[in-house]
Amino acid sequence: MFVDSIDKIFTSYVQGVCRSPVLYKGRTLTPKPPRISSGLFRGFDCPENCAGCCPRFSLDYLPFENRPDSSHIQEREILVNDKLFTIFSDLQDDHTDHFCRYVDKSTGRCKIHGLQPFSCDFELIRFCIFKNKDRPNVLNQRKFGRGWSFLRPDGKRGALCKLHPATSTSISGVVRKLTRLFQ
């Protein structure tokens, strides 16, 4: 099953912070002022042998971003506001494994960490998009709501991520991620 992470990027991240309506795949994403949760700047640890949030989905990069040197990454275009934009993606459509091709299954670690695609970089930041027009969207950092169901390379279930109080490192990491979103 093909999961295009660009859909998540637009219907969650972009919709959570856009200042004007965005037309994506025939749907108008309507802006609302976001509310920033006090938990946004928390840090987290990603323990070995988890990879629960690393199933196979498209790995997407903006044209100017560093990305792995891989023949799997191809240029493609997406239509936003009736304009074509170029991105680079590894659609991972050439294998059927549950996990991303870059997961080292012996350690549960990412083999391209530091060059991770947009969606991977944003874990555990959450954009809560509410349909009620009077309720603001909320920007937060939290664990997965269904983390208990995530498959790990050892065959067990349950995400192992741990949140901790904000530090200067976690704050700068969130700022870096949000800067990437606004580019």
N, C-alpha and C positions, 0 to 999 in steps of 0.2 A: 504494500500500500504506500503510495507516494504522499508524503507530507511536506508541503511547501512552507518553510518557515517564514517566507516573505509575507504570507497571509497573517501570521501571528504578529510580525513586526508592524504591519499596518493597522490591523484591527485591535491591537492592544497598545503597543508602545507609541506609535504615531498618533493614534486617536486620543491617547491619554495626555498628550502635550501640544497638539496642533492648535494654532491660533485662528485658522480659518478652515472652512470645510475642505475636505480632501475626497476626491472621487477615486475609488479603487475598486476594480472589478464590478462596476455597476452599482456600487453602494457608496452613499455619501457618508463619510465619517464626520460627525458634527463635533466641533470643539466645545469644551466646557472648562472653566478654570479648574486646574488640579489643586487638590489639597495634599500637602506634603506631610506624611506621617513622621512622628518622632523616631520611628524605627528605621527610616530609610538609610541612615548612615552606619548601621550596624555592620560588623564584619562577620565572616563565616569561614569555617574550615571545611574542606572537602577531603574527607579521609580516604585513604587507599581502599581498594576493593569495593568501591561503591559503583560508580558509573551509572547510577539509577536514572540520571537525567540525560543520558547519552544514547538514546535510541537512534535509529536511522531516520534522518530527515534532511532536507536540503541545508547545505552549509553555504551561507551567502556573505559576500563582501562587496563593499563599495569600490569603485574603480581605483581610487587612490590609496586604498588600504593594503598593508602587507598581507600576503596570503601564502600558504604553502606552495612550493613548486611541485605541482601535481598535474598530470595529464587528465585527471578527472575533473578539474576545474575548468569550466567553459563560460564564455561570455553569453549572456542572454539579456533580453529586454523586457521590462515591465511597463505597463501603461498606468500612469498616475496623472490625474487631472488632464486627461486627453493628450498627454505628452509621453513619449517613450524615453525611458531611462535605462542606461546600461548598468548591469551588475555582473558579478562573477560568482558562479555557483558550482558546487559539487552536488549534483542531484542525488547521488548515491543510488541510482536506479540500476546499477550493474551488479548489485549483490542483494541477497535476501536475508542476511543475518539481522537479528534484532538490533544489534548495537551498531553504532557509527563505525565506519571503517578505520577511524583513527584511535579507537579505544584499544589499549593494550589489555587484553583480557586476563593476563596473569597478575596485573597490579591494579586494574580498574582505573588506570590513569590515561590522560589524553596525550597522545604522541605529538600533537601540534600545539600544546599549551603555549601561549604567548603569541600565537597566530590564530587564535580561535575565532570562528565566525561570529557574526553579530548576535544571533540568538544565544549561543553558548556564553558569550561575554556577559549577557544581561541576567543570567541566573544569579541570584535569587531575587532580583528586583521585580516587583509586581506592580502592574497598573490595573487597578480595579475600576472597570468601566461600568457605570450604572446607567440603566435605561431611563430612569427618572431624571428629567431635565433639571429639576431643582436640587438634585443631589450631586455634589462635586465628585469628579473622578479622584481616586486616592492613589498616591504614589508611595510605595512602601517596600521594605525588604523583609521577606519572611520565607519560612520553609514551604515546601510543596503541600498543598491541601490533601493530595492523594499520595503523598510520598511513601506511605505504607505499602502501596501496591507496586512500586517500581522494582523491576527486575534487575538484579546485579549479576555480574559475570560468574559468580560462584553458584548461581541458580537460586539463591535465597532472595527474599523480597524485603524492601524497605530502604528508603534513602537514608544515608548516614550523615548528611550535612548537619553542622552544628553552628548556631548563631552565637555571637558574643557581643559585648558592648562596643560601641563606636571607638575607633582609635584614629590617629592621624592618617594611618595607612588605609583604613577602610573608607574614611571620608574622601581621601584623594582618589581612591578607586571608583567610588560612586560618581564623583565629579568627572573623571575620565570617561566613564561609560555614558553619562548624560551628554557630554561634549560630543562623543561619537554619534549619538542619536541626533543631535541638532545639526550635524554636518550635512 
